[in-house]
Amino acid sequence: MNNLYKRLELLANIAIILVAISLMAVLAKRYIFTSGNQTSEQIQSNVGTKVSQLDIDWSKSDKNLLLVLSNTCHFCTESAPFYQRLVQERTQRDTFRLAAVLPQPVNEGRSYLNGLGVNIDEVKQLSPSAIRIRGTPTLLLVNSAGVVTDEWLGKLPPQKENEVLNRLR
């Protein structure tokens, strides 16, 4: 009887170890090995979709740049110098409109943007997920019909910042 008990205990321990290893492998595959290797096809793009959830009159300009930010996003804060360049470019050329959407109330959003030195006329409150945005910062170039024509995700390197500026000119 003692021998049988020891064998059952050994088998149970082996089964527990195998289940734990399998679970770790599944989690590692899902969260570690795919997060940095996603192709653009795996990331759901907003290009071609209409942004109708916001009360913004897109028809005022052929080029509208929507900044999707959050005051809790350190990448948004780190990107402030680029957003300041966007405001300066808009002031000098007046070839596009700037709007921002944040999940925080409008007054908090305005305060956050003003603290960054980014003066944007239209600030709206909306959860990024309501417009299919998975992370902040995200920039959407929206045409006069409210359709997204280009999209940039995350804190942009200098060459991507220049790409955005060139698309707005």
C-alpha positions, 0 to 999 in steps of 0.5 A: 500500500505504501508503494502504491501511494508513493507511485501515485504521488510521483505520477501526480507530481509529474502531471503537475509539472507537465501541465505547468510547463505546457501552460508556460509555453502557451503563455510565452508563445502568446505574449513574448514571442509574438508581441515584437514580431507582429507584421503590419497585417496582424495589426489592425489598421484604421486606414480606409475606415470612417471616423464618425464617433467624434463630433468633428467637422472633417469637411473644413479641411482636406487634411485633418491630423487627429492625435490620439493621446492620454495624459497617462502615456509617457510616450505621448509626453515624450513626443511633445516636441514633435507635437509642438512642431506640428502646431508650428507647421500648422500656424505657418502653412495652414494646410491642415487642421489639428484635433486631439482625442483623449480618454480623459475629460476635455478640461483635463485633456486641454490642461495636459496639452497646454502643459506640453506647449501644444495648443490644439483647438479641438480636444474631444473625450473618447476612449481610443478603443471606440475608434479602434485604437489599441494604444497611444500615441496614435496619429490619424490623417483624416480626409474631408470625408472623415476617412482615415488615409494614413496612420502612425503608431507609437513614439515616432522616430525622426524619419517617421516624424518627417513623413508625417510633416511631408504628408501634411504639406 
